[in-house]
């Protein structure tokens, strides 16, 4: 099985447009048991 992973730049499709995280706060989400990063939360 091929591991596709996540693209380096994540965007959401909202109201007919692709929107990135530019101008938004981001926070790294960490696994509390391993302290390894899981992903990024965009607010």
N, C-alpha and C positions, 0 to 999 in steps of 0.2 A: 504494500500500500504506500502510495506517495504522500509525503508530509508536505502539505501546501503552506502551513503556517499562516501568519498574518502579514499583510503588506507593511512596508516601513512607514507609510503614511496612511492613517485611517481617516475616512471621511464618512459622513452620513448624507443620504439623499433626502432632502427636506424641501417640500414645496417646489419640486421640479429643478432643484439645484443641488450640486454636491457641495457640502460644507465641511471644512476642516476645522482644526482647533485654533487657528489664528485669532488672537485677541481674547482667548478664553484661558482661565486658570486650569492647570493640569496638576494631577497628583498621582504619584506612583502607588499602586496597590501592592501590598506585600503580604505573603503567606506568613501568618504569625508563628507557625511551628518551625519553619525553615529560614525565615527572614529573606527568602528569595523573592524578587519582584515577579508579580503575576501579569501586570499590565498597567495601563494608564487610565485614570478617570478624568474626564473632561467636564468642567462645570461651567 
